[in-house]
Amino acid sequence: MKVAKSVFILLILISIIGCKGLQKGKNHRANHQELDKLVSLMTGKFSSELQAKSDTNYFHISLVMVPIWKERTDGKWLYVEQAAASKLNQPYRQRVYHLQQTTRNIFTSDIYTIKDALSLAGLQDDQNKTNQLTFDRIEKKEGCTVTLIHEGGIYKGGTDGSKCPSDLRGAKYTTTQITLKEGELRSWDQGFDASGKQVWGATKGGYIFIKQ
């Protein structure tokens, strides 16, 4: 009887462990799908042309985001390029984003600069340049991680206070606010000096980029 009872207990433990493993696998797949959804909303070509036409305080800007390093398993990676529509071959901002999911509805995007970035301008349309973007060419911008909270089909968030350093045009730090939904990305970048006075960036609100 004791042997039978021990076997019965062992079978129960195996069943519990198996169920937990199955549930963990389901959660992993669900998280993976949610991160994929965020990436799909961010991927593509965006333009602020409509906003620029209705408000002269804003410029016509082109924004492109494309997945890179798809073989990596530590989250999702995007190459990001921004340029004035009149100077597409001379982007003024090139970055790599590293996207991860921390909880069910919270996502982070670490921001990386790129060494000799201009040599990779137009990477989204050039496989040779894509191959040239290797991991040793990027450097993380500490303090500049963007955190997004997903609720009701909208991802909203930004950087953490004054932690993201900047020396652009007299700035001491920079902030970013993001609102993302199907077909639209709103991005508000601002630079502030040591006293907290804004020294660059839009003042009325963020740029509205419509997916093309």
C-alpha positions as a Markdown table, in Angstrom:
| # | Residue | x | y | z |
|---|---|---|---|---|
| 1 | Met | 0.0 | 0.0 | 0.0 |
| 2 | Lys | 2.8 | 2.4 | 0.9 |
| 3 | Val | 4.4 | 1.8 | -2.5 |
| 4 | Ala | 1.1 | 2.4 | -4.3 |
| 5 | Lys | 0.6 | 5.6 | -2.3 |
| 6 | Ser | 4.1 | 6.9 | -3.2 |
| 7 | Val | 3.5 | 6.2 | -6.9 |
| 8 | Phe | 0.2 | 8.0 | -6.7 |
| 9 | Ile | 1.8 | 11.1 | -5.1 |
| 10 | Leu | 4.6 | 11.0 | -7.7 |
| 11 | Leu | 2.1 | 11.0 | -10.5 |
| 12 | Ile | 0.3 | 13.9 | -9.0 |
| 13 | Leu | 3.5 | 15.9 | -8.7 |
| 14 | Ile | 4.4 | 15.1 | -12.3 |
| 15 | Ser | 1.0 | 16.2 | -13.4 |
| 16 | Ile | 1.3 | 19.5 | -11.6 |
| 17 | Ile | 4.7 | 20.2 | -13.0 |
| 18 | Gly | 3.5 | 19.4 | -16.5 |
| 19 | Cys | 0.6 | 21.7 | -16.2 |
| 20 | Lys | 2.8 | 24.5 | -14.9 |
| 21 | Gly | 5.2 | 23.9 | -17.8 |
| 22 | Leu | 2.3 | 24.0 | -20.3 |
| 23 | Gln | 0.9 | 27.2 | -18.8 |
| 24 | Lys | 4.4 | 28.8 | -18.9 |
| 25 | Gly | 4.7 | 27.8 | -22.6 |
| 26 | Lys | 1.3 | 29.3 | -23.3 |
| 27 | Asn | 2.3 | 32.6 | -21.5 |
| 28 | His | 5.6 | 32.7 | -23.5 |
| 29 | Arg | 3.7 | 32.3 | -26.8 |
| 30 | Ala | 1.2 | 35.0 | -25.7 |
| 31 | Asn | 4.0 | 37.4 | -24.7 |
| 32 | His | 5.8 | 36.7 | -28.0 |
| 33 | Gln | 2.6 | 37.5 | -30.0 |
| 34 | Glu | 2.1 | 40.8 | -28.0 |
| 35 | Leu | 5.6 | 41.9 | -28.7 |
| 36 | Asp | 5.2 | 41.0 | -32.4 |
| 37 | Lys | 2.1 | 43.1 | -32.5 |
| 38 | Leu | 4.0 | 46.1 | -31.2 |
| 39 | Val | 6.7 | 45.6 | -33.7 |
| 40 | Ser | 4.2 | 45.3 | -36.5 |
| 41 | Leu | 2.7 | 48.7 | -35.5 |
| 42 | Met | 6.1 | 50.3 | -35.5 |
| 43 | Thr | 7.4 | 48.8 | -38.7 |
| 44 | Gly | 7.1 | 50.7 | -42.0 |
| 45 | Lys | 7.3 | 54.1 | -43.4 |
| 46 | Phe | 5.6 | 57.1 | -41.7 |
| 47 | Ser | 5.2 | 60.7 | -42.7 |
| 48 | Ser | 4.2 | 64.0 | -41.0 |
| 49 | Glu | 3.2 | 65.6 | -44.2 |
| 50 | Leu | -0.5 | 66.0 | -43.3 |
| 51 | Gln | 0.5 | 67.8 | -40.0 |
| 52 | Ala | 3.0 | 70.0 | -41.8 |
| 53 | Lys | 0.4 | 71.1 | -44.3 |
| 54 | Ser | -2.1 | 72.1 | -41.6 |
| 55 | Asp | 0.4 | 73.7 | -39.2 |
| 56 | Thr | 3.6 | 75.5 | -40.4 |
| 57 | Asn | 5.2 | 75.0 | -36.9 |
| 58 | Tyr | 5.9 | 71.4 | -38.0 |
| 59 | Phe | 8.2 | 70.1 | -40.8 |
| 60 | His | 7.5 | 67.4 | -43.3 |
| 61 | Ile | 9.5 | 64.5 | -41.8 |
| 62 | Ser | 10.0 | 61.0 | -43.0 |
| 63 | Leu | 10.3 | 58.2 | -40.4 |
| 64 | Val | 11.3 | 54.7 | -41.3 |
| 65 | Met | 11.5 | 51.7 | -39.0 |
| 66 | Val | 12.5 | 48.2 | -40.1 |
| 67 | Pro | 13.3 | 44.9 | -38.2 |
| 68 | Ile | 16.9 | 43.8 | -38.1 |
| 69 | Trp | 18.8 | 40.9 | -36.5 |
| 70 | Lys | 15.7 | 38.7 | -36.6 |
| 71 | Glu | 17.7 | 35.7 | -35.5 |
| 72 | Arg | 18.3 | 37.1 | -32.1 |
| 73 | Thr | 16.1 | 35.8 | -29.2 |
| 74 | Asp | 16.6 | 38.7 | -26.7 |
| 75 | Gly | 13.6 | 40.7 | -27.9 |
| 76 | Lys | 13.1 | 42.6 | -31.2 |
| 77 | Trp | 15.5 | 45.0 | -32.9 |
| 78 | Leu | 14.6 | 47.8 | -35.2 |
| 79 | Tyr | 16.7 | 50.2 | -37.4 |
| 80 | Val | 15.2 | 53.7 | -37.3 |
| 81 | Glu | 15.8 | 56.6 | -39.7 |
| 82 | Gln | 14.4 | 60.1 | -39.7 |
| 83 | Ala | 15.0 | 62.7 | -42.4 |
| 84 | Ala | 13.4 | 65.8 | -43.8 |
| 85 | Ala | 11.3 | 64.9 | -46.8 |
| 86 | Ser | 13.4 | 67.2 | -49.0 |
| 87 | Lys | 16.7 | 65.4 | -47.9 |
| 88 | Leu | 15.9 | 61.7 | -47.6 |
| 89 | Asn | 19.5 | 60.8 | -48.4 |
| 90 | Gln | 20.7 | 62.9 | -45.5 |
| 91 | Pro | 18.9 | 61.6 | -42.4 |
| 92 | Tyr | 19.4 | 63.7 | -39.2 |
| 93 | Arg | 18.6 | 60.8 | -36.8 |
| 94 | Gln | 19.6 | 57.2 | -37.1 |
| 95 | Arg | 19.1 | 54.7 | -34.2 |
| 96 | Val | 18.6 | 51.1 | -33.2 |
| 97 | Tyr | 15.8 | 50.2 | -30.9 |
| 98 | His | 15.8 | 47.1 | -28.7 |
| 99 | Leu | 12.2 | 46.2 | -27.8 |
| 100 | Gln | 11.3 | 43.9 | -24.9 |
| 101 | Gln | 8.2 | 43.0 | -23.0 |
| 102 | Thr | 8.5 | 43.3 | -19.2 |
| 103 | Thr | 5.0 | 42.4 | -18.1 |
| 104 | Arg | 1.7 | 41.6 | -19.8 |
| 105 | Asn | 1.1 | 45.2 | -20.9 |
| 106 | Ile | 4.4 | 47.0 | -20.4 |
| 107 | Phe | 7.1 | 47.2 | -23.0 |
| 108 | Thr | 10.5 | 48.9 | -23.1 |
| 109 | Ser | 12.6 | 50.3 | -26.0 |
| 110 | Asp | 16.3 | 50.7 | -25.3 |
| 111 | Ile | 17.9 | 53.3 | -27.6 |
| 112 | Tyr | 21.3 | 52.8 | -29.4 |
| 113 | Thr | 23.4 | 55.2 | -31.4 |
| 114 | Ile | 25.3 | 53.9 | -34.4 |
| 115 | Lys | 28.9 | 54.5 | -35.2 |
| 116 | Asp | 29.5 | 56.1 | -38.7 |
| 117 | Ala | 25.7 | 56.1 | -39.1 |
| 118 | Leu | 25.5 | 58.2 | -42.3 |
| 119 | Ser | 27.3 | 55.4 | -44.2 |
| 120 | Leu | 24.2 | 53.3 | -43.5 |
| 121 | Ala | 21.7 | 55.9 | -44.7 |
| 122 | Gly | 18.9 | 54.2 | -46.7 |
| 123 | Leu | 19.6 | 50.9 | -45.0 |
| 124 | Gln | 16.0 | 50.0 | -45.3 |
| 125 | Asp | 16.3 | 49.6 | -49.0 |
| 126 | Asp | 19.8 | 48.2 | -49.2 |
| 127 | Gln | 20.7 | 44.7 | -48.1 |
| 128 | Asn | 24.4 | 45.3 | -48.3 |
| 129 | Lys | 24.0 | 48.1 | -45.8 |
| 130 | Thr | 21.9 | 45.9 | -43.6 |
| 131 | Asn | 24.7 | 43.4 | -43.5 |
| 132 | Gln | 27.1 | 46.2 | -42.5 |
| 133 | Leu | 25.1 | 47.1 | -39.4 |
| 134 | Thr | 26.8 | 44.8 | -36.9 |
| 135 | Phe | 26.3 | 44.7 | -33.1 |
| 136 | Asp | 29.7 | 46.2 | -32.5 |
| 137 | Arg | 28.6 | 49.4 | -34.3 |
| 138 | Ile | 25.9 | 50.4 | -31.7 |
| 139 | Glu | 26.1 | 51.9 | -28.3 |
| 140 | Lys | 23.3 | 52.2 | -25.8 |
| 141 | Lys | 22.1 | 55.6 | -24.7 |
| 142 | Glu | 21.9 | 55.1 | -20.9 |
| 143 | Gly | 18.9 | 56.7 | -19.3 |
| 144 | Cys | 17.0 | 57.1 | -22.5 |
| 145 | Thr | 14.9 | 53.9 | -22.4 |
| 146 | Val | 11.3 | 54.5 | -23.5 |
| 147 | Thr | 8.6 | 52.6 | -21.5 |
| 148 | Leu | 5.3 | 52.0 | -23.1 |
| 149 | Ile | 2.0 | 50.9 | -21.5 |
| 150 | His | -0.5 | 49.1 | -23.6 |
| 151 | Glu | -4.2 | 49.7 | -22.9 |
| 152 | Gly | -7.2 | 49.6 | -25.3 |
| 153 | Gly | -5.1 | 49.2 | -28.4 |
| 154 | Ile | -2.9 | 52.2 | -27.6 |
| 155 | Tyr | 0.7 | 52.2 | -26.5 |
| 156 | Lys | 1.6 | 55.3 | -24.5 |
| 157 | Gly | 4.7 | 56.3 | -22.5 |
| 158 | Gly | 8.1 | 57.9 | -22.8 |
| 159 | Thr | 11.5 | 58.4 | -21.1 |
| 160 | Asp | 12.0 | 58.7 | -17.4 |
| 161 | Gly | 12.2 | 62.4 | -16.2 |
| 162 | Ser | 15.5 | 64.1 | -16.8 |
| 163 | Lys | 17.6 | 60.9 | -17.0 |
| 164 | Cys | 18.4 | 61.0 | -20.8 |
| 165 | Pro | 21.4 | 63.3 | -21.3 |
| 166 | Ser | 21.8 | 65.6 | -24.3 |
| 167 | Asp | 24.2 | 68.3 | -25.3 |
| 168 | Leu | 22.3 | 69.4 | -28.5 |
| 169 | Arg | 21.9 | 73.1 | -28.8 |
| 170 | Gly | 22.6 | 73.9 | -25.1 |
| 171 | Ala | 20.5 | 71.1 | -23.7 |
| 172 | Lys | 21.3 | 69.2 | -20.6 |
| 173 | Tyr | 18.7 | 66.5 | -21.0 |
| 174 | Thr | 16.1 | 65.4 | -23.4 |
| 175 | Thr | 12.6 | 63.8 | -23.0 |
| 176 | Thr | 10.5 | 61.7 | -25.4 |
| 177 | Gln | 6.7 | 61.1 | -25.2 |
| 178 | Ile | 5.2 | 58.5 | -27.4 |
| 179 | Thr | 1.6 | 57.5 | -28.4 |
| 180 | Leu | 1.2 | 54.6 | -30.8 |
| 181 | Lys | -1.8 | 53.1 | -32.4 |
| 182 | Glu | -2.8 | 51.4 | -35.6 |
| 183 | Gly | -1.6 | 53.6 | -38.5 |
| 184 | Glu | -0.3 | 56.5 | -36.3 |
| 185 | Leu | 2.7 | 57.4 | -34.2 |
| 186 | Arg | 2.9 | 60.6 | -32.2 |
| 187 | Ser | 6.4 | 61.5 | -31.0 |
| 188 | Trp | 7.3 | 64.5 | -29.0 |
| 189 | Asp | 11.1 | 65.1 | -28.4 |
| 190 | Gln | 12.2 | 68.1 | -26.3 |
| 191 | Gly | 15.5 | 69.3 | -25.1 |
| 192 | Phe | 15.9 | 71.2 | -21.8 |
| 193 | Asp | 18.8 | 73.1 | -20.2 |
| 194 | Ala | 20.0 | 72.7 | -16.6 |
| 195 | Ser | 17.3 | 75.0 | -15.3 |
| 196 | Gly | 14.6 | 73.0 | -17.0 |
| 197 | Lys | 14.0 | 75.6 | -19.8 |
| 198 | Gln | 13.2 | 74.1 | -23.2 |
| 199 | Val | 15.8 | 74.9 | -25.8 |
| 200 | Trp | 14.8 | 72.7 | -28.7 |
| 201 | Gly | 11.9 | 70.6 | -30.0 |
| 202 | Ala | 8.3 | 71.3 | -30.7 |
| 203 | Thr | 6.5 | 73.4 | -28.2 |
| 204 | Lys | 2.8 | 72.8 | -29.0 |
| 205 | Gly | 2.8 | 69.0 | -29.1 |
| 206 | Gly | 4.4 | 66.0 | -30.7 |
| 207 | Tyr | 4.9 | 65.2 | -34.4 |
| 208 | Ile | 2.0 | 63.1 | -35.9 |
| 209 | Phe | 3.4 | 60.5 | -38.2 |
| 210 | Ile | 0.9 | 58.6 | -40.4 |
| 211 | Lys | 1.8 | 55.2 | -41.7 |
| 212 | Gln | 2.1 | 55.1 | -45.4 |
